[in-house]
Amino acid sequence: MNREIKFRAWDGANMQVENFDLSSTGRITAGPMSLKAQRHILMQFTGLHDKNGNEIYEGDVVAERLMLGDSYTMNYPVVWDQRGMFAVNNYPITHFYEIEVIGNIYENPELLKS
């Protein structure tokens, strides 16, 4: 499966997420800010979209609606796992069809608290 290689980065100094592009040389070129390894954490695009069409990145927090009697929602971070794939709740992200991006682990850490 071919997927678009895209990144965004968490800028810890300015407390914001910004998008980045890969140039034709395969090097990361910054948008409105310059990438500094000391303060930026890269998040890679998974190649997938949530139920609303939003791009899903590593580090996003996604909500899964569960229907077990009463319906309720569980929130999970998107991670790159030891099997070499993007995963949610220890399952490949492709196993989920009703997930929605609701934030990310840097700007919205409270979404993962029980």
C-alpha positions, 0 to 999 in steps of 0.5 A: 500500500502506498501512502503519502509521507507527511509529518507534523511536529509538536513544538514544545517551546511554543506549545503548538502543533505545526505541519511539515512536508517532505521535499523531493530530496526526502528531507523535512522542510519546515513550514512557518517554523524551523525544525529544532530537534531539541524542542520538536517531536515529529508525528507521522501521518498514518495514511488513514482518515477517521470517520469524518475524513480527518487525517490520523497522525501518530500521537493523535487521540482517537475516540472509539464508540462502543455499543455494549448495552449502553453506548460509551466512548473509549479514548486511545492514543495512536502509536507506532508499535513493536510490530511496525504498524500504527496501532490503537489499543494494541490493535492495528489501526486498520481494525477500527472503522468508527474512530474519530480524532478528538485531539493529540497527546501533547495539546490534550493529555487530559483526554487519556485520563480515566 
